[in-house]
Amino acid sequence: MTRIAPVDAAKADAAVQATLSTVQARIGMVPNLFATFAQSPAVLTGYLGLSDALGHGLLSAGQREIVALAVAQVNECHYCLSAHTLMGKGAGLSPSAIHKAREGVADTEIDNAVAVFARRVVETRGKVSDADLATARKAGLDDAHLIEVIANVAINILTNYTNNVADTDVDFPKVDVALTKAA
């Protein structure tokens, strides 16, 4: 049972209804997370705006999903692990790549740098070492990429923490938070 209820779009004010209708039209559903964000229209609008902006950034869709999976695993967010496993598949990640992303690693040098750096940002609460930065830069992440990884970590922490506090009902194919060995 959720601890913060999602907004019933039919009972929401006109602005929230319009925003949720746009989400429905764009992705074919209104995820429970978005309906929960709608408790604060400012949060819903801010999340959607930042998400859209990051979607036009330097990181590929697959790299953004790698960040999301790595962050959700560290934060043990059942909702986001479920959502981003599905979204990761849609972004072209294989089951093995999804598993690796949850571990904070990836196959290619640049994707691995994204995964490792994202995980370090979460684990250190942003207080990464000079060695962490040097490793990321050596693997090909310039300062613009580093800032985008940080922004993607931040937006995923927002979703993870909201879901963990709200105990949002998972409306995606459920994925176990426990990370087992890859098949």
C-alpha positions in Angstrom: 0.0 0.0 0.0 1.4 3.4 -1.0 2.3 5.9 1.7 1.8 8.9 -0.6 -1.1 8.4 -2.9 -0.9 9.2 -6.6 -3.2 11.9 -7.9 -6.3 10.8 -9.6 -6.0 12.6 -12.9 -9.8 12.8 -13.2 -10.0 14.8 -10.0 -6.9 17.0 -10.5 -6.9 20.6 -11.5 -6.9 21.5 -15.2 -3.1 22.1 -15.4 -2.2 18.8 -13.8 -4.8 17.0 -16.1 -3.2 18.6 -19.1 0.3 17.6 -18.0 -0.7 14.0 -17.3 -2.6 13.9 -20.6 0.6 14.9 -22.4 2.5 12.2 -20.6 -0.2 9.7 -21.5 0.0 10.7 -25.2 3.8 10.6 -25.2 4.5 7.3 -23.6 1.1 5.5 -23.6 0.5 5.5 -19.9 0.8 7.7 -16.8 3.3 5.9 -14.6 2.4 5.9 -10.9 5.5 7.9 -10.2 4.3 10.7 -12.3 0.9 10.7 -10.7 2.7 10.8 -7.3 4.8 13.7 -8.4 1.5 15.4 -9.4 0.9 15.9 -5.7 3.2 18.9 -6.3 2.6 20.2 -9.8 5.9 22.1 -9.5 7.8 18.8 -8.9 6.0 17.1 -11.8 6.7 20.0 -14.2 10.3 20.4 -13.0 11.0 16.6 -13.4 9.5 16.5 -16.9 11.4 19.6 -17.9 14.8 18.3 -16.7 14.1 14.9 -18.1 13.4 16.3 -21.5 16.5 18.6 -21.4 18.7 15.6 -20.4 17.2 13.6 -23.3 18.7 16.2 -25.7 22.2 16.1 -24.0 25.4 14.3 -24.7 24.6 11.0 -23.1 22.9 8.5 -25.3 19.6 6.9 -24.2 21.5 3.7 -23.3 24.0 5.7 -21.2 21.1 7.5 -19.4 19.6 4.1 -18.6 23.0 2.8 -17.4 23.0 5.7 -14.9 19.4 5.1 -13.9 20.0 1.4 -13.3 23.3 2.0 -11.3 21.7 4.6 -9.1 18.5 2.6 -8.5 20.5 -0.4 -7.5 22.5 1.6 -4.9 19.3 3.2 -3.6 17.4 -0.2 -3.7 14.5 1.4 -5.6 12.2 -1.4 -6.7 10.1 0.9 -8.8 13.0 2.4 -10.7 14.8 -0.9 -11.2 11.6 -2.3 -12.7 10.9 0.8 -14.9 14.5 1.2 -16.1 15.0 -2.5 -16.9 12.1 -2.1 -19.3 13.3 1.3 -20.6 16.9 0.0 -20.8 15.7 -2.8 -23.1 13.9 -0.1 -25.2 17.2 1.8 -25.4 19.0 -1.2 -26.8 20.6 -2.6 -23.6 20.9 -6.4 -23.5 19.9 -8.4 -20.4 23.6 -8.7 -19.7 24.2 -5.0 -20.1 21.3 -4.2 -17.8 22.7 -6.6 -15.1 26.1 -5.0 -15.5 24.7 -1.5 -15.2 23.0 -2.5 -11.9 26.5 -3.6 -10.8 27.9 -0.2 -11.9 29.9 -1.4 -14.8 29.5 -1.8 -18.6 31.1 -3.4 -21.6 32.6 -0.4 -23.6 35.1 1.9 -22.1 33.0 5.0 -22.3 29.8 3.3 -21.0 31.8 1.7 -18.2 33.2 5.2 -17.3 29.6 6.5 -17.1 28.5 3.6 -14.9 31.5 3.7 -12.6 31.4 7.5 -12.2 27.6 7.5 -11.6 27.9 4.9 -8.9 30.8 6.8 -7.3 28.8 10.0 -7.2 26.0 8.2 -5.4 28.3 6.3 -3.0 30.3 9.4 -2.1 27.4 11.8 -2.1 29.2 13.8 -4.7 32.5 13.9 -2.9 34.4 11.9 -5.6 38.1 11.8 -5.4 40.6 13.3 -7.8 41.4 9.8 -8.9 37.7 9.1 -9.7 37.7 12.2 -12.0 41.0 11.2 -13.6 39.8 7.7 -14.3 36.6 9.1 -15.9 38.5 11.6 -18.0 41.0 9.0 -19.1 38.1 6.8 -20.3 36.8 9.7 -22.4 34.4 11.7 -20.3 35.0 15.4 -20.6 33.6 18.0 -18.2 30.4 18.3 -20.1 29.8 14.5 -19.9 30.7 14.5 -16.2 28.1 17.3 -15.5 25.5 15.4 -17.4 26.2 12.2 -15.5 25.8 14.2 -12.2 22.5 15.6 -13.5 21.3 12.2 -14.4 22.3 10.9 -11.0 20.4 13.7 -9.4 17.2 13.2 -11.3 17.3 9.5 -10.6 17.9 10.1 -6.9 14.7 12.3 -6.9 12.8 9.4 -8.4 14.4 6.8 -6.2 13.8 8.7 -3.0 10.2 9.6 -4.0 9.4 6.0 -4.7 11.1 4.7 -1.6 9.3 7.2 0.6 5.9 6.9 -1.1 6.2 3.1 -1.6 4.9 3.7 -5.1 3.0 0.7 -6.6 5.2 -0.7 -9.4 3.3 -0.5 -12.7 6.1 -2.1 -14.8 7.2 -5.7 -15.0 8.6 -6.3 -11.6 12.4 -6.8 -11.1 13.8 -8.1 -7.9 16.0 -5.6 -6.0 18.4 -8.3 -5.0 21.1 -8.5 -7.6 21.8 -12.2 -8.4 24.6 -13.5 -10.6 24.0 -13.0 -14.4 22.9 -16.1 -16.2 
